[in-house]
Amino acid sequence: MRSPIPKSWIDIAESFYRASLILVEGVAADRLNEDTEGIAAAFLFRHYLELSLKNIILAGRFLTKDGQNARQEDVAPAWGHKLSELWKLVLSDAKLKMDADHWDNYDTEFVEKCIAEFDGIDPRGMAFRYAGEGAEKLHVHFQWLHAIMEHVYQVLEGIRVYLIETRGQNADYEAYLQSQYGDDLAWGS
C-alpha cells in the first residue's frame, strides 16, 4: 500500500547494501546457502554498487567545477547499468569536485578493482537476476566478499558524504552572505 506521506529518509542504495550484508554474513557463517541466498546477496551488492555510484555522480553534479553549488535545474542524474561506465563518471564528475588531498584519502584503487570485478562478471546487471546469464558458473568466497563489501561501502559513503557536506556548507555560507548583505550581493560573479 502506498503511504500518503513520502519517506524522504529512505536511502535505497543503503537498503540494498544492508540486505546484501545480512545475506553474505549468513552464507559466510554457513547459516545460509551459497547457491540460493548467495546469488541474491551478490545481486543486491552489485545493485548497491550501481546505486551508490549514481548517488555519488549526482552529488558531484550538484557542485560546479570551482566547488560552488550548481543550480538544481542544471543537475541531471546518471543513467545506465554498466558499473565501469558509472565509475568513469565518478572520476570525471565527482572526483574533480573534491580537492586532491581528500580524494587521495580514500582507497579508490580498491573500489575500482571491486567495480571491475563485478563489471567483468555482470556487465549488464543480469547475471545474478536470470538463469543462464553467468551466476551459475560462479563460486564466491563469502568471507572475503564480506570484508570487501564493508571496505567498499566505507569508501563510497565517505566520498558521497564529502560531496553532500560540501554542498551543505556552501548553502550555509550563501545564506550567511545573504543575511549580511541582502540583495546587494552579486551572486555568481
N, C-alpha and C positions, 0 to 999 in steps of 0.2 A: 504494500500500500504506500502511496506517495505521501510524504509529510507535507503539510501546508507551509511549514517553515523550513527553508533550506538549511542544511547542516554545513555551514561555511567552514567549520573547523576540521572537517574530514580531509585527510590527505590520502588520496587514492594510491599514490606510489608507496607511501608508508604502510598502507593496508596490505599491499602485495608483498612487501618486504617481510612484515611480521608473520604473515601466513606462511610464507616460504621458510622462514627461520624455524617456526614451530615444526613443520614437516621435516626439514633437514635434521633438526635435533632428534626427532623421533626415529628417523632412519639410521642416523649415526649411532644411536643408543640401542639399535635392534628392537625398538618398540613398534616400528612401522616397517612396511615392506618397500624395498628399493624399486621393485617392478610396478608398484601401484602408486603409493604416496610419493615415492622418489621422483617419478616422472612429473607429477603435479608440482612438486617442490621446485624442480628445475624450471618448469614453465613459469611459475609465479615469480621466481627470482629473475628470470630473463625479462619478464614483463616489467618488474620493478626497475631493472636497468633502463629499459626503454622510457618509462615514465619519468624516472629521475633525470635522465639526460635531457628530456624535453622540458622539465621544470627548470633545470639549470640554464638552458638556452633562453627560455622565456625570461628568467630573472636577469640574465645578461642583456637581453634586448630592452629591458626597462631602463637601462643606463646607456648614455651616449659614449662615444669613444673617449671623450675627455672626462668621463666619470660623473657627469651630471645626469639628472633624471630625464628620460625621454618622455615625450608626450604619449599618453596612454593610447590615443588613437593611431599612433605610428607603430605600435608594437604588434607583431604577428606571432602566433605560436608556431612551433616546429611541427612538421608532419613527417610521416614515414615510419617504417618499422626496422630499417637496417641500422643496427647499432653502430657500425663503423661510420656510417654517414652522419648519424647524430653526434658521435664523438668529434668528427671533423667540425661540426657546427659549434660544439662546445669550445673547441680550440679557436675557431675564427670569431665567435661572438662573445662568449663569456670570459675566456682567458684574457682577452685584450682589455677587459673592463676591470681587471684586478692588477694591482701592482705586482711586479715580478717576485718580490720577496714573499708576498702572501701566497702566490701561486706555487712557488717553489717549496713552501712548507707542506704541501700536500703530496702524497705518494701517487701522483698521476700516472707514472710509468706502470705501477702495479695495476691500477684501474684500467689502463689502456690494454694491458695484456689480458685481463679478465674479459674485457669487451671483445677483444679479438678472438678469444677462445669461444665465447658464446656466439659471436657472429659467424665463426667458421662452422660451428655445429648447426646453427639455426639462423641463417641469414635473413629469412623472410618471416620469422616468428611463427613457423608452422610445425617444426619438428616435434615439439612437445605437446602439440594440440591434436594432431591427426596421425592415425596409424599409417605406416609406410613412408613417413616423412623423415625418418632418421633416428628417432629416440630409441627404437627397439635395438639399435646397434651399440648403444652407449653403455658404458659401465662407469659409474661415478664413485669416487672415494668421498663419501659424505662427511667424514670427519674433517677432511681438508676443505671441502666446499663450505662447511660451517665457518671455519676460520677465515676463509677468503671473503665470504659474504659480509661478515662483520667489518672487516677492514675496508672493503669497497664502500660499504654503507657509510662508514665514518668519513671517508674522503669525500664522497659525493655530497653528503649532507653538509660538510664543512664548507665546500665551495658554494653550494646553494645558499646557505645561511649568510655567508660573507656578502654575496651579491644582494640579497634581500636587505640585510642590515645597512649596506652602503646606500641603497635607495631610501631607506627609512631615515638615515642620518641626513641625507640631502634634503628630504622633505622637512625635517625638523629645522634645518638651517634656513631653508627658504621661508618657512613660517616665521622664524625669528626675524629675519631680514624684513619681511612684510610687516611684522608688528612694530619694528623700529622705524622703518622708512616709508611704509604705506605704498601708495601708488607712485611715489616719486622714484621708486627703484626701477631701473631699466632692466627688465627681465630679458635674459637671452642675449645681452650684449657684452 
